[in-house]
Amino acid sequence: MTLPIMREQTTMRIKIITVFSFLVISHSSVSAQDRLPAIPPDQLSDAQKKASDDFFAVRKVPVFGPFTPLLRSPELMTNASNMGMHLRYRSTLPLRLSEFIILITAREWNQQLEWHIHQPIALKAGLDPAIASAVQEGRRPDRMDEEESIVYAFSTELQHNKAVSDVTYKRAVDKFGEQGTVDMAGVNGYYTLLAMCMNAAQTALPDGSAPQLPVLVK
């Protein structure tokens, strides 16, 4: 067999393997079985029913998204929901920045539903669509203001390095104070908890929704 033919066959094999791998990844991300789907109302335990009713009383919507798998541990779900309400609406961070952190976390954990829910909220809160697109693609946004730059550095260091450098920590405290810095860590941690639960449960996207986070090679 001549060298050109061998090279051509090798190239063809690589292309076939690449296409096959893409199809497998795409199929698995779309069709993975939801391990902990919504519990039928007539199968709820008393504790689960009370947690569901309390959830509706506070949020004015039925249990949804990450709280669906969490309902298997009703007290955990209730406490998680209460923490989420504080971190999103009563923290010292403006909604634009807390939603930015959520998108960073969703990208870090490849959590499609977290991104599906929060990307529109982030844009409505004033986050530049170019920033959201950069995070979606797994790269550092080109243009961020001072607050966004600090949030990005703090969150990515915490997610990747499991720590925050002295320089970034000082920038965060100087800009947001100690409470704001703790709130930043809290948003990262809370949405990491939700992402981990949904990834473990393979929580499905709403019917008819396509995954928006491309698979990143690490």
Disulfide bonds with the S-S distance in Angstrom:
none
